[in-house]
Amino acid sequence: MTLNDIKRFLDCRVSDVGAAKLPEPFMGLGYVISLCIKLSDPVVETITDRPTHAYFHHYRSVNRALDDASHALGLYLQKNGYDFYPVAASQSVNTDGNPFKGDYSHKQTAVYCGLGFVGLNNLFIHNKFGPRVRLATVFTDCPVTDNQAHVMDKNEYTACSQCGRCIKACPAQAITPNGFDPKACSDYMKKAFQLIGRGSVCGICMKVCSEYHK
């Protein structure tokens, strides 16, 4: 089975797919597949100085679509004799007392697979779609590619143009030239946007990001 086989299988379910051989196995599995869905531009454009109900619903719907695609891909791999381990599109597992971590970083795996890089705003920046994407991850023992994972060095975590738009727009002041503060972001959302998805989404930095507007 090749990456092209997987792309054909997922053709109408996702916007992009990448795969890589991991630098170290995860859950005993040596390969990773990154799934990406581009968000709707008209929906993202409804965001102003706060998220909207339309954006919150779209965010949840795309996450669900990614989870469904991951499950379908897993069954496809399984029926061809391979194991799989899916990581949910949006799920925190609060490991080691860190409430902002998942089983494995989707951004990390998407970079491994060559789909893009991470910006100053801590968003994944897709090579074609910019930051307006959601991600999911499937680990497998199926040798889908010969490509070795691209391991980012520290400088690549801020590989964007650093235009400063996200810094100026962030109402939580969670983005600075020195990096991103997930707690400040989360605390502000829960307080300021409680009536929109109980404070679970924002999207302001994603909307204004110049990596999309180039």
LINNOR-V826070 format. One record per residue. N is the residue number from 1. RES is the residue in three letters. SS is DSSP state (H for helix, E for strand, L for the rest). PHI is phi in whole degrees, -180 to 180 (999 if undefined). D_LAST is the distance of its C-alpha to the last C-alpha in whole Angstrom. Layout:
# LINNOR-V826070
N:RES:SS:PHI:D_LAST  N:RES:SS:PHI:D_LAST
This chain:
# LINNOR-V826070
1:MET:L:999:36  2:THR:L:-115:33  3:LEU:H:-61:29  4:ASN:H:-62:29  5:ASP:H:-61:32  6:ILE:H:-68:30  7:LYS:H:-63:27  8:ARG:H:-66:30  9:PHE:H:-64:31  10:LEU:L:-96:28  11:ASP:L:-47:27  12:CYS:L:-94:27  13:ARG:L:-102:27  14:VAL:L:-134:23  15:SER:L:-90:20  16:ASP:E:-159:20  17:VAL:E:-140:23  18:GLY:E:-137:23  19:ALA:E:-145:27  20:ALA:E:-156:28  21:LYS:E:-87:31  22:LEU:E:-68:32  23:PRO:E:-65:33  24:GLU:E:-143:35  25:PRO:E:-60:37  26:PHE:E:-122:36  27:MET:L:55:39  28:GLY:L:79:40  29:LEU:E:-112:38  30:GLY:E:-98:36  31:TYR:E:-129:33  32:VAL:E:-134:30  33:ILE:E:-123:28  34:SER:E:-105:24  35:LEU:E:-109:24  36:CYS:E:-134:20  37:ILE:E:-123:20  38:LYS:E:-77:17  39:LEU:L:-75:17  40:SER:L:-72:18  41:ASP:H:-60:15  42:PRO:H:-59:18  43:VAL:H:-71:19  44:VAL:H:-60:17  45:GLU:L:-68:16  46:THR:L:-74:20  47:ILE:L:-69:19  48:THR:L:-117:20  49:ASP:L:-92:22  50:ARG:L:-161:23  51:PRO:L:-73:23  52:THR:L:-122:25  53:HIS:H:-64:27  54:ALA:H:-63:25  55:TYR:H:-67:23  56:PHE:H:-59:26  57:HIS:H:-65:27  58:HIS:H:-64:24  59:TYR:H:-57:24  60:ARG:H:-68:27  61:SER:H:-65:27  62:VAL:H:-68:24  63:ASN:H:-59:26  64:ARG:H:-65:29  65:ALA:H:-63:28  66:LEU:H:-66:27  67:ASP:H:-64:30  68:ASP:H:-65:32  69:ALA:H:-66:30  70:SER:H:-63:31  71:HIS:H:-66:34  72:ALA:H:-62:35  73:LEU:H:-64:33  74:GLY:H:-60:36  75:LEU:H:-66:39  76:TYR:H:-62:37  77:LEU:H:-65:38  78:GLN:H:-63:41  79:LYS:H:-68:42  80:ASN:L:-98:42  81:GLY:L:94:44  82:TYR:L:-118:41  83:ASP:L:-90:40  84:PHE:E:-149:37  85:TYR:E:-139:36  86:PRO:E:-86:33  87:VAL:E:-113:31  88:ALA:L:-58:31  89:ALA:L:-61:27  90:SER:L:-148:28  91:GLN:L:-153:31  92:SER:L:-98:32  93:VAL:L:-114:35  94:ASN:L:52:36  95:THR:E:-86:37  96:ASP:L:56:39  97:GLY:L:74:39  98:ASN:E:-104:35  99:PRO:L:-78:34  100:PHE:L:-108:30  101:LYS:L:-102:31  102:GLY:L:-107:31  103:ASP:L:-58:33  104:TYR:L:-162:30  105:SER:L:-73:27  106:HIS:H:-63:24  107:LYS:H:-64:21  108:GLN:H:-61:24  109:THR:H:-69:25  110:ALA:H:-65:21  111:VAL:H:-67:20  112:TYR:H:-50:24  113:CYS:L:-86:23  114:GLY:L:78:20  115:LEU:L:-85:18  116:GLY:E:165:15  117:PHE:E:-145:16  118:VAL:E:-109:16  119:GLY:L:-93:14  120:LEU:L:-59:16  121:ASN:L:-80:17  122:ASN:L:70:19  123:LEU:L:-87:16  124:PHE:E:-78:16  125:ILE:E:-107:12  126:HIS:E:-71:13  127:ASN:L:-57:12  128:LYS:L:-110:11  129:PHE:L:-96:11  130:GLY:E:67:9  131:PRO:L:-85:12  132:ARG:L:-85:13  133:VAL:E:-141:16  134:ARG:E:-124:20  135:LEU:E:-130:22  136:ALA:E:-143:26  137:THR:E:-138:28  138:VAL:E:-130:31  139:PHE:E:-94:33  140:THR:E:-154:35  141:ASP:L:-100:38  142:CYS:L:-78:37  143:PRO:L:-76:36  144:VAL:L:-75:33  145:THR:L:-156:31  146:ASP:L:-94:32  147:ASN:L:-69:29  148:GLN:E:-76:29  149:ALA:L:-58:27  150:HIS:L:-85:25  151:VAL:L:-94:26  152:MET:L:-70:23  153:ASP:L:-88:25  154:LYS:H:-57:24  155:ASN:H:-66:21  156:GLU:H:-73:19  157:TYR:H:-71:19  158:THR:H:-130:17  159:ALA:L:-83:15  160:CYS:L:-76:12  161:SER:L:-75:10  162:GLN:L:53:13  163:CYS:L:-70:11  164:GLY:L:92:14  165:ARG:H:-60:13  166:CYS:H:-67:15  167:ILE:H:-63:18  168:LYS:H:-69:18  169:ALA:H:-85:18  170:CYS:L:-68:20  171:PRO:L:-72:24  172:ALA:L:-90:25  173:GLN:L:54:24  174:ALA:L:-87:24  175:ILE:E:-113:21  176:THR:E:-134:22  177:PRO:L:-59:21  178:ASN:L:-95:23  179:GLY:E:137:22  180:PHE:E:-120:23  181:ASP:L:-110:26  182:PRO:H:-64:26  183:LYS:H:-69:30  184:ALA:H:-61:28  185:CYS:H:-62:26  186:SER:H:-63:28  187:ASP:H:-62:31  188:TYR:H:-66:29  189:MET:H:-58:28  190:LYS:H:-64:32  191:LYS:H:-86:33  192:ALA:H:-85:30  193:PHE:L:-117:29  194:GLN:L:-59:33  195:LEU:L:-85:33  196:ILE:L:-121:30  197:GLY:H:65:31  198:ARG:H:54:33  199:GLY:H:74:30  200:SER:L:-100:28  201:VAL:L:-137:25  202:CYS:L:-139:22  203:GLY:L:92:19  204:ILE:H:-63:17  205:CYS:H:-65:15  206:MET:H:-66:14  207:LYS:H:-63:13  208:VAL:H:-87:11  209:CYS:L:-57:9  210:SER:H:-72:6  211:GLU:H:-68:6  212:TYR:H:-90:6  213:HIS:H:-87:4  214:LYS:L:-64:0
